[in-house]
Amino acid sequence: MPDCPRCHKPVDARAIACPQCKTPLKAFGHPGIPLYRSPSAEFLCTTCIYHEDDTCNYPQRPFAQECTLYHNQAEPLVPQTSRYISGGLPQSIKNWCQRNFIWLALIGLIIISIAMSV
């Protein structure tokens, strides 16, 4: 559970405003968009990746202390995903057989039919 930036009490991650001090936690009218706040008197634009590459279209730029577009320069735009560790060829064959079970059953029936007719 994240903490409220004003009263520092735990708040539900889906909450639009803090239930104790009523500080807005999400963008006004857009409950799915987080509202970023600068922790002190400094501006968010100084550390925002969109300000650096001049793609920011936020009206309060470059003096924004609250922003819905903020992304820290120190963090990558796309989070690192864990690499899938394969089980090798046997695991690949097993996965393929599970995905294509119907075709394998059909081929098996055809082989059995041909074997019985000979």
C-alpha atoms as an extended CHARMM CRD file, in Angstrom:
* protein
*
       118  EXT
         1         1  MET       CA              0.0000000000        0.0000000000        0.0000000000  PROA      1               0.0000000000
         2         2  PRO       CA              1.4100000000        3.4000000000       -0.9070000000  PROA      2               0.0000000000
         3         3  ASP       CA              1.4720000000        6.2800000000        1.5640000000  PROA      3               0.0000000000
         4         4  CYS       CA             -0.2860000000        9.6240000000        1.2310000000  PROA      4               0.0000000000
         5         5  PRO       CA              2.2000000000       12.3620000000        0.2320000000  PROA      5               0.0000000000
         6         6  ARG       CA              0.6820000000       14.8080000000        2.7490000000  PROA      6               0.0000000000
         7         7  CYS       CA             -0.3120000000       12.8400000000        5.8790000000  PROA      7               0.0000000000
         8         8  HSD       CA              1.9410000000        9.7750000000        5.2230000000  PROA      8               0.0000000000
         9         9  LYS       CA             -0.7810000000        7.2910000000        6.1900000000  PROA      9               0.0000000000
        10        10  PRO       CA             -1.2600000000        4.1060000000        4.1500000000  PROA      10              0.0000000000
        11        11  VAL       CA             -3.7480000000        4.4840000000        1.2960000000  PROA      11              0.0000000000
        12        12  ASP       CA             -5.2880000000        1.9140000000       -1.0410000000  PROA      12              0.0000000000
        13        13  ALA       CA             -3.4990000000        1.9220000000       -4.4150000000  PROA      13              0.0000000000
        14        14  ARG       CA             -6.8530000000        2.3920000000       -6.2100000000  PROA      14              0.0000000000
        15        15  ALA       CA             -7.9490000000        5.3580000000       -4.0730000000  PROA      15              0.0000000000
        16        16  ILE       CA             -8.6430000000        8.5960000000       -5.9220000000  PROA      16              0.0000000000
        17        17  ALA       CA             -8.0680000000       10.7350000000       -2.8050000000  PROA      17              0.0000000000
        18        18  CYS       CA             -6.6440000000       10.1360000000        0.6530000000  PROA      18              0.0000000000
        19        19  PRO       CA             -9.4860000000        9.1590000000        3.0170000000  PROA      19              0.0000000000
        20        20  GLN       CA             -7.8750000000       11.0330000000        5.9430000000  PROA      20              0.0000000000
        21        21  CYS       CA             -6.7400000000       14.3860000000        4.5080000000  PROA      21              0.0000000000
        22        22  LYS       CA             -8.6050000000       14.3340000000        1.1280000000  PROA      22              0.0000000000
        23        23  THR       CA             -5.4380000000       14.9990000000       -0.9050000000  PROA      23              0.0000000000
        24        24  PRO       CA             -6.0560000000       14.0060000000       -4.5430000000  PROA      24              0.0000000000
        25        25  LEU       CA             -3.9530000000       11.0040000000       -5.5390000000  PROA      25              0.0000000000
        26        26  LYS       CA             -5.1800000000       10.5090000000       -9.1060000000  PROA      26              0.0000000000
        27        27  ALA       CA             -5.6480000000       12.9370000000      -11.9700000000  PROA      27              0.0000000000
        28        28  PHE       CA             -8.8990000000       14.9270000000      -11.7690000000  PROA      28              0.0000000000
        29        29  GLY       CA            -11.5780000000       13.1830000000      -13.8070000000  PROA      29              0.0000000000
        30        30  HSD       CA             -9.2340000000       10.3020000000      -14.6780000000  PROA      30              0.0000000000
        31        31  PRO       CA             -9.1100000000        7.8440000000      -11.7770000000  PROA      31              0.0000000000
        32        32  GLY       CA             -6.7810000000        5.4800000000      -13.6510000000  PROA      32              0.0000000000
        33        33  ILE       CA             -4.0110000000        8.0410000000      -14.1850000000  PROA      33              0.0000000000
        34        34  PRO       CA             -1.6170000000        8.5770000000      -11.2630000000  PROA      34              0.0000000000
        35        35  LEU       CA             -0.7920000000       12.1100000000      -10.1700000000  PROA      35              0.0000000000
        36        36  TYR       CA              2.9280000000       12.5800000000       -9.4980000000  PROA      36              0.0000000000
        37        37  ARG       CA              4.0230000000       15.2040000000       -6.9520000000  PROA      37              0.0000000000
        38        38  SER       CA              7.4190000000       16.6440000000       -6.2260000000  PROA      38              0.0000000000
        39        39  PRO       CA              8.4940000000       15.7520000000       -2.6740000000  PROA      39              0.0000000000
        40        40  SER       CA              9.8710000000       19.2200000000       -1.9830000000  PROA      40              0.0000000000
        41        41  ALA       CA              9.8310000000       22.7220000000       -3.4700000000  PROA      41              0.0000000000
        42        42  GLU       CA             11.6980000000       21.5820000000       -6.5990000000  PROA      42              0.0000000000
        43        43  PHE       CA              9.9750000000       21.0620000000       -9.9310000000  PROA      43              0.0000000000
        44        44  LEU       CA              9.2730000000       17.6670000000      -11.4880000000  PROA      44              0.0000000000
        45        45  CYS       CA             10.4050000000       18.8880000000      -14.9010000000  PROA      45              0.0000000000
        46        46  THR       CA             14.0540000000       18.9360000000      -13.8330000000  PROA      46              0.0000000000
        47        47  THR       CA             14.1000000000       15.1220000000      -13.6170000000  PROA      47              0.0000000000
        48        48  CYS       CA             11.4510000000       14.2520000000      -16.2330000000  PROA      48              0.0000000000
        49        49  ILE       CA             12.4480000000       12.3840000000      -19.3700000000  PROA      49              0.0000000000
        50        50  TYR       CA              9.8010000000       14.1720000000      -21.4590000000  PROA      50              0.0000000000
        51        51  HSD       CA             11.1670000000       17.6010000000      -20.5160000000  PROA      51              0.0000000000
        52        52  GLU       CA             14.6630000000       16.5160000000      -21.4970000000  PROA      52              0.0000000000
        53        53  ASP       CA             13.6910000000       15.4090000000      -25.0260000000  PROA      53              0.0000000000
        54        54  ASP       CA             11.2050000000       18.3060000000      -25.4280000000  PROA      54              0.0000000000
        55        55  THR       CA              8.1360000000       16.1070000000      -25.9990000000  PROA      55              0.0000000000
        56        56  CYS       CA              6.2630000000       17.3010000000      -22.9010000000  PROA      56              0.0000000000
        57        57  ASN       CA              2.9760000000       19.0760000000      -23.5850000000  PROA      57              0.0000000000
        58        58  TYR       CA              1.9230000000       19.6300000000      -19.9790000000  PROA      58              0.0000000000
        59        59  PRO       CA              0.6450000000       23.2220000000      -19.5120000000  PROA      59              0.0000000000
        60        60  GLN       CA              2.5760000000       23.8720000000      -16.2730000000  PROA      60              0.0000000000
        61        61  ARG       CA              5.9160000000       22.9770000000      -17.8430000000  PROA      61              0.0000000000
        62        62  PRO       CA              8.7200000000       23.7400000000      -16.7420000000  PROA      62              0.0000000000
        63        63  PHE       CA              7.3930000000       24.6830000000      -13.2800000000  PROA      63              0.0000000000
        64        64  ALA       CA              5.1480000000       21.6890000000      -12.5990000000  PROA      64              0.0000000000
        65        65  GLN       CA              5.0720000000       20.3340000000       -9.0560000000  PROA      65              0.0000000000
        66        66  GLU       CA              2.1760000000       17.9830000000       -9.9070000000  PROA      66              0.0000000000
        67        67  CYS       CA              2.0770000000       16.1070000000      -13.1890000000  PROA      67              0.0000000000
        68        68  THR       CA              0.2850000000       13.1880000000      -14.8420000000  PROA      68              0.0000000000
        69        69  LEU       CA              2.9300000000       12.7380000000      -17.5530000000  PROA      69              0.0000000000
        70        70  TYR       CA              6.0150000000       12.5170000000      -15.3170000000  PROA      70              0.0000000000
        71        71  HSD       CA              8.6020000000        9.7950000000      -15.9240000000  PROA      71              0.0000000000
        72        72  ASN       CA             11.9020000000        9.8380000000      -14.0420000000  PROA      72              0.0000000000
        73        73  GLN       CA             15.0390000000        9.9850000000      -16.2110000000  PROA      73              0.0000000000
        74        74  ALA       CA             16.7520000000        7.3830000000      -14.0250000000  PROA      74              0.0000000000
        75        75  GLU       CA             14.0920000000        4.7410000000      -14.8300000000  PROA      75              0.0000000000
        76        76  PRO       CA             13.8070000000        3.0290000000      -18.2250000000  PROA      76              0.0000000000
        77        77  LEU       CA             10.6770000000        3.7180000000      -20.2880000000  PROA      77              0.0000000000
        78        78  VAL       CA             10.0240000000        0.0050000000      -20.7000000000  PROA      78              0.0000000000
        79        79  PRO       CA             10.5910000000       -2.0300000000      -17.5340000000  PROA      79              0.0000000000
        80        80  GLN       CA             13.0180000000       -4.9230000000      -17.7830000000  PROA      80              0.0000000000
        81        81  THR       CA             11.2720000000       -8.2420000000      -18.1470000000  PROA      81              0.0000000000
        82        82  SER       CA             12.6700000000      -11.4480000000      -16.8080000000  PROA      82              0.0000000000
        83        83  ARG       CA             14.0900000000      -13.7210000000      -19.4390000000  PROA      83              0.0000000000
        84        84  TYR       CA             12.2540000000      -16.9670000000      -19.9970000000  PROA      84              0.0000000000
        85        85  ILE       CA             14.5220000000      -19.8890000000      -19.1940000000  PROA      85              0.0000000000
        86        86  SER       CA             13.6220000000      -22.6650000000      -21.5520000000  PROA      86              0.0000000000
        87        87  GLY       CA             13.5750000000      -26.2990000000      -20.5140000000  PROA      87              0.0000000000
        88        88  GLY       CA             15.4110000000      -27.1910000000      -23.7070000000  PROA      88              0.0000000000
        89        89  LEU       CA             14.2440000000      -29.3600000000      -26.5620000000  PROA      89              0.0000000000
        90        90  PRO       CA             12.1820000000      -31.8130000000      -24.4660000000  PROA      90              0.0000000000
        91        91  GLN       CA             10.1700000000      -28.9380000000      -22.9400000000  PROA      91              0.0000000000
        92        92  SER       CA              9.6590000000      -27.3900000000      -26.3920000000  PROA      92              0.0000000000
        93        93  ILE       CA              8.3540000000      -30.6940000000      -27.7720000000  PROA      93              0.0000000000
        94        94  LYS       CA              6.0480000000      -31.1160000000      -24.7830000000  PROA      94              0.0000000000
        95        95  ASN       CA              4.6670000000      -27.5820000000      -25.2100000000  PROA      95              0.0000000000
        96        96  TRP       CA              4.1400000000      -28.1320000000      -28.9550000000  PROA      96              0.0000000000
        97        97  CYS       CA              2.3080000000      -31.4190000000      -28.3110000000  PROA      97              0.0000000000
        98        98  GLN       CA              0.0420000000      -29.7360000000      -25.7560000000  PROA      98              0.0000000000
        99        99  ARG       CA             -0.8280000000      -26.9410000000      -28.1950000000  PROA      99              0.0000000000
       100       100  ASN       CA             -1.4600000000      -29.3330000000      -31.1100000000  PROA      100             0.0000000000
       101       101  PHE       CA             -3.1480000000      -32.2470000000      -29.3410000000  PROA      101             0.0000000000
       102       102  ILE       CA             -6.0890000000      -32.3900000000      -31.7980000000  PROA      102             0.0000000000
       103       103  TRP       CA             -3.7820000000      -32.6920000000      -34.8160000000  PROA      103             0.0000000000
       104       104  LEU       CA             -1.7280000000      -35.3940000000      -33.1210000000  PROA      104             0.0000000000
       105       105  ALA       CA             -4.8930000000      -37.3800000000      -32.3150000000  PROA      105             0.0000000000
       106       106  LEU       CA             -6.1170000000      -37.0240000000      -35.9070000000  PROA      106             0.0000000000
       107       107  ILE       CA             -2.7660000000      -38.1630000000      -37.3450000000  PROA      107             0.0000000000
       108       108  GLY       CA             -2.7710000000      -41.0900000000      -34.8980000000  PROA      108             0.0000000000
       109       109  LEU       CA             -6.2340000000      -42.1720000000      -36.0830000000  PROA      109             0.0000000000
       110       110  ILE       CA             -5.1430000000      -41.9460000000      -39.7280000000  PROA      110             0.0000000000
       111       111  ILE       CA             -2.0600000000      -44.0760000000      -39.0340000000  PROA      111             0.0000000000
       112       112  ILE       CA             -4.1520000000      -46.6710000000      -37.1880000000  PROA      112             0.0000000000
       113       113  SER       CA             -6.6870000000      -46.7570000000      -40.0880000000  PROA      113             0.0000000000
       114       114  ILE       CA             -3.9370000000      -47.2470000000      -42.6590000000  PROA      114             0.0000000000
       115       115  ALA       CA             -2.2940000000      -49.9610000000      -40.5430000000  PROA      115             0.0000000000
       116       116  MET       CA             -5.6010000000      -51.8680000000      -40.1960000000  PROA      116             0.0000000000
       117       117  SER       CA             -6.3800000000      -51.6580000000      -43.9310000000  PROA      117             0.0000000000
       118       118  VAL       CA             -3.0410000000      -53.1960000000      -44.9760000000  PROA      118             0.0000000000
